[in-house]
Amino acid sequence: MDQILARDYSNYLTQNSISKESDFTELCRRIDGFEAFVGIASENLTRMEAHVSVAEQELGYTESGLKGFLKPIFGRQKVEHEATNLSQDDVYVPPEVYNTSDFFPDSSSC
């Protein structure tokens, strides 16, 4: 009787392990995809921060809050302009960032 119970329990564990293996593999695949997404989002954030820094430099915006926002409008204008990555004829081109639908194609169904 003990051998039958041990064999049945062993079969039960084996069947559950096999079904859980595919679930675990899918979970690992999703985690890897999420890590890739976080890496791309981090790169995009770094790129956007660089563009914001250039824009702040061009506008003379160095302080935070309302005072920093109003200073370029009502404060003295700087005679000297610091060099930026844009010349007078250049047009600002925003950096390319990720598209949510590339990573979450079914997000409209949520």
KAWOZI-V128321 format. One record per backbone hydrogen bond with DSSP energy under -0.5 kcal/mol. CO is the residue of the C=O (numbers start at 1). NH is the residue of the N-H. Records with the same first field share a line. If there is no record, write none. Layout:
CO: NH / NH
This chain:
1: 5
2: 6
3: 7
4: 8
5: 9
6: 10
7: 11
8: 12
9: 13
10: 14
11: 15
12: 16
13: 17
14: 18
15: 19
16: 20
17: 21
18: 22
19: 23
20: 24
21: 25
22: 26
23: 27
24: 28
25: 29
26: 30
27: 31
28: 32
29: 33
30: 34
31: 35
32: 36
33: 37
34: 38
35: 39
36: 40
37: 41
38: 42
39: 43
40: 44
41: 45
42: 46
43: 47
44: 48
45: 49
46: 50
47: 51
48: 52
49: 53
50: 54
51: 55
52: 56
53: 57
54: 58
55: 59
56: 60 / 61
60: 62
64: 68
65: 69
66: 70
67: 71
68: 72
70: 74
71: 75
80: 82
87: 90
92: 94
98: 100
99: 102 / 103
100: 103 / 104
104: 107
106: 109
107: 110
